[in-house]
Amino acid sequence: MMLLDLSWWELALAILVVIVGTIIQSAVGFGLALIAAPVLLLIDRNLVPGPLIAAALFQVIWMAYKNRHAIDFSHFKAALLGRMIGTPPAALLMGTISVIAFDLIFAAMVLIAVAISLVHTSIKATPRNIFFATAVSGFMSTISSIGGPPVALVYQNTSGPELRGNLAMLFTMGCVISLIALTIIGRFHVHDLLYSLFLIVGVVIGVLCSGPFKRLIDKQSARPWMLGLCTLSAFLVLARALLVLF
């Protein structure tokens, strides 16, 4: 039986991978898109980037509210400016840059960012760093829905609640801007919204199951988890590019 061009098993797999990504993002601060996007792309290209970004918006609004006490709103202007600069070029490139080319560039950029963070462990969430991180994040997110690693690296030395709260605030703003840009260029329609509604089912289930994982992260440093997820995202999109290439 088919639903929105997906078989039931494809729909179930899509929801399952969103559940896993949501649990990780609820605990660490990001991870939904970087875990789910490569798999969703293999299931049906229509699931990314618009539907996944719309589903992620539901989660980051909830996370921002739950961690509102730890959000530093003084970074909002720098983040907004960075996102506004990074998103339009990505929207213009949609449909012109090959999937393989972007995946290779993305993987290289993330691995370089992780290497820099390992060498420079004192990276701080300054307005300047946030501006550049959100600009890169806006570009990546609009094209592939994976925009977490650049911003997460800036917050690598913060506590669990600070990491989750500030990333959620930045992602909420970023998701809205990316969806507006995708709508303007005709890459997010009512049909895409229907896809996102089914992905939101996975988000809701993941949020409800995330409590124990959040408590675990709060008792430990979030930095190793964050760096590990960044590295994982790079290898996932690299694998995706190689699958398409070969």
C-alpha positions as CSV (number, residue, x, y, z in Angstrom):
1,M,0.0,0.0,0.0
2,M,1.3,3.4,-1.0
3,L,1.0,6.7,0.9
4,L,2.4,9.9,-0.4
5,D,4.5,7.8,-2.9
6,L,5.9,5.8,0.0
7,S,5.2,2.2,0.9
8,W,4.2,1.4,4.5
9,W,7.7,0.0,5.2
10,E,9.4,3.0,3.8
11,L,7.2,5.3,5.9
12,A,7.9,3.2,9.0
13,L,11.6,3.3,8.4
14,A,11.5,7.1,7.8
15,I,9.6,7.6,11.1
16,L,12.1,5.3,12.9
17,V,15.2,7.1,11.8
18,V,13.5,10.4,12.8
19,I,12.8,9.0,16.3
20,V,16.5,8.1,16.7
21,G,17.6,11.5,15.4
22,T,15.2,13.3,17.7
23,I,16.4,11.4,20.8
24,I,20.0,12.3,20.0
25,Q,19.1,16.0,19.3
26,S,17.1,16.2,22.5
27,A,20.0,15.0,24.5
28,V,23.0,16.7,22.7
29,G,21.4,19.7,21.1
30,F,21.6,18.7,17.5
31,G,21.7,15.5,15.5
32,L,18.2,15.0,14.0
33,A,19.1,16.1,10.5
34,L,22.6,14.7,10.4
35,I,21.3,11.2,11.5
36,A,18.1,11.3,9.5
37,A,18.9,13.2,6.3
38,P,21.2,10.6,4.7
39,V,18.8,7.8,5.3
40,L,15.7,9.8,4.3
41,L,17.5,10.7,1.1
42,L,18.0,7.1,0.3
43,I,14.3,6.3,1.0
44,D,12.8,9.2,-1.0
45,R,14.6,12.4,-2.1
46,N,11.3,14.3,-1.5
47,L,11.8,13.9,2.2
48,V,14.7,16.4,2.3
49,P,15.4,19.2,2.7
50,G,12.0,20.9,3.2
51,P,9.9,18.2,5.0
52,L,12.8,17.3,7.4
53,I,13.4,21.0,8.2
54,A,9.7,21.5,8.9
55,A,9.7,18.5,11.2
56,A,12.8,19.7,12.9
57,L,11.2,23.1,13.5
58,F,8.6,21.4,15.7
59,Q,11.4,19.9,17.9
60,V,13.6,22.9,18.2
61,I,10.7,25.2,19.3
62,W,10.0,22.7,22.1
63,M,13.7,22.5,23.0
64,A,14.1,26.3,23.1
65,Y,11.2,26.5,25.5
66,K,12.4,23.7,27.7
67,N,15.9,25.2,28.0
68,R,14.9,28.9,27.8
69,H,16.6,29.6,31.1
70,A,20.0,28.8,29.6
71,I,19.7,30.8,26.3
72,D,22.0,33.8,25.7
73,F,19.9,36.1,23.6
74,S,22.8,38.5,23.2
75,H,24.0,36.3,20.3
76,F,20.7,36.6,18.4
77,K,21.7,39.5,16.2
78,A,25.0,38.0,15.1
79,A,23.2,34.7,14.4
80,L,20.4,36.3,12.4
81,L,22.8,38.3,10.3
82,G,24.9,35.1,9.6
83,R,21.8,33.1,8.7
84,M,20.5,35.8,6.4
85,I,23.8,35.9,4.6
86,G,24.3,32.2,4.3
87,T,20.8,31.2,3.2
88,P,20.2,33.1,-0.1
89,P,23.3,31.7,-1.9
90,A,22.1,28.2,-1.0
91,A,18.6,28.9,-2.3
92,L,20.1,30.2,-5.6
93,L,22.3,27.1,-5.9
94,M,19.4,24.7,-5.4
95,G,19.0,22.7,-8.5
96,T,22.4,23.8,-10.0
97,I,25.0,22.1,-7.7
98,S,25.2,18.4,-8.0
99,V,24.3,16.2,-5.0
100,I,27.7,14.5,-5.1
101,A,29.6,17.8,-5.3
102,F,27.8,19.2,-2.3
103,D,28.2,16.0,-0.2
104,L,31.9,16.0,-0.8
105,I,32.3,19.6,0.1
106,F,30.1,19.2,3.2
107,A,32.0,16.2,4.4
108,A,35.4,18.0,3.9
109,M,34.2,21.1,5.7
110,V,32.9,19.2,8.7
111,L,36.0,17.1,9.1
112,I,38.2,20.3,8.9
113,A,36.0,21.9,11.5
114,V,36.3,18.9,13.8
115,A,40.1,18.9,13.4
116,I,40.3,22.6,14.2
117,S,38.2,22.1,17.3
118,L,40.5,19.3,18.5
119,V,43.5,21.6,18.1
120,H,41.8,24.7,19.4
121,T,39.8,23.5,22.3
122,S,39.1,27.0,23.6
123,I,36.6,28.0,20.9
124,K,34.1,30.4,22.4
125,A,30.6,31.4,21.5
126,T,31.5,35.0,20.6
127,P,29.3,37.1,18.3
128,R,32.1,36.8,15.6
129,N,32.3,33.0,15.8
130,I,28.5,32.7,15.9
131,F,28.1,34.9,12.8
132,F,30.5,32.8,10.7
133,A,29.1,29.5,12.1
134,T,25.4,30.5,11.3
135,A,26.4,31.7,7.8
136,V,27.9,28.3,7.0
137,S,25.0,26.5,8.8
138,G,22.4,28.5,6.8
139,F,24.1,27.5,3.5
140,M,24.4,23.8,4.5
141,S,20.9,23.5,6.0
142,T,19.0,25.1,3.1
143,I,20.6,22.7,0.6
144,S,20.7,19.5,2.6
145,S,18.9,20.1,5.9
146,I,22.1,19.3,7.8
147,G,23.3,22.6,9.4
148,G,24.1,21.6,13.0
149,P,27.8,20.9,13.0
150,P,29.2,24.4,12.3
151,V,27.0,26.0,15.1
152,A,27.5,23.1,17.5
153,L,31.3,23.5,17.3
154,V,31.0,27.0,18.6
155,Y,29.1,25.8,21.7
156,Q,31.4,22.8,22.3
157,N,32.6,24.0,25.7
158,T,29.1,24.8,27.1
159,S,27.0,22.7,29.5
160,G,24.2,20.4,28.4
161,P,21.3,22.9,29.0
162,E,23.3,25.8,27.4
163,L,24.2,23.7,24.4
164,R,20.6,22.6,23.9
165,G,19.0,25.9,24.6
166,N,21.2,28.1,22.4
167,L,21.3,25.6,19.5
168,A,17.5,25.3,19.7
169,M,17.1,29.1,19.6
170,L,19.5,29.4,16.6
171,F,17.9,26.4,14.8
172,T,14.4,27.8,15.3
173,M,15.4,31.0,13.6
174,G,17.3,29.1,10.9
175,C,14.6,26.6,10.1
176,V,12.1,29.4,9.6
177,I,14.4,31.3,7.3
178,S,15.3,28.2,5.3
179,L,11.7,27.2,4.8
180,I,10.8,30.8,3.6
181,A,13.7,30.6,1.1
182,L,12.7,27.2,-0.1
183,T,9.1,28.3,-0.5
184,I,10.1,31.4,-2.5
185,I,12.1,29.3,-5.0
186,G,9.3,26.8,-5.2
187,R,11.0,23.9,-3.4
188,F,8.5,23.6,-0.5
189,H,4.8,23.0,-1.4
190,V,1.7,21.6,0.3
191,H,2.8,18.1,-0.8
192,D,6.1,18.7,1.1
193,L,4.1,19.8,4.2
194,L,2.2,16.5,4.1
195,Y,5.5,14.6,4.2
196,S,6.6,16.7,7.2
197,L,3.5,15.9,9.1
198,F,4.4,12.2,9.0
199,L,8.0,12.9,10.1
200,I,6.6,15.0,13.0
201,V,5.1,11.7,14.3
202,G,8.7,10.5,14.7
203,V,9.7,13.8,16.4
204,V,6.9,13.5,19.0
205,I,7.8,9.9,19.8
206,G,11.5,10.7,20.1
207,V,10.9,13.7,22.4
208,L,8.8,11.5,24.7
209,C,11.6,8.9,24.9
210,S,14.5,11.4,25.3
211,G,14.4,12.0,29.1
212,P,17.0,9.4,30.2
213,F,19.4,10.4,27.5
214,K,19.2,14.1,28.5
215,R,20.0,13.2,32.1
216,L,23.0,11.2,31.0
217,I,24.4,14.1,28.9
218,D,23.8,16.6,31.8
219,K,26.1,14.5,34.0
220,Q,28.9,14.4,31.4
221,S,30.7,16.8,29.1
222,A,28.7,17.3,25.9
223,R,31.9,18.0,23.9
224,P,32.9,14.4,23.1
225,W,29.3,13.6,22.0
226,M,29.2,16.7,19.8
227,L,32.5,16.1,18.1
228,G,31.6,12.5,17.6
229,L,28.3,13.4,15.9
230,C,30.0,16.0,13.7
231,T,32.5,13.4,12.5
232,L,29.7,10.9,12.0
233,S,27.8,13.4,9.9
234,A,30.8,13.9,7.6
235,F,31.2,10.2,7.0
236,L,27.5,9.6,6.5
237,V,27.2,12.2,3.7
238,L,30.5,11.0,2.3
239,A,29.0,7.5,2.1
240,R,25.9,8.9,0.5
241,A,28.0,10.6,-2.2
242,L,29.9,7.4,-2.9
243,L,26.7,5.4,-3.1
244,V,25.4,7.8,-5.7
245,L,28.7,7.9,-7.6
246,F,29.1,4.1,-7.7
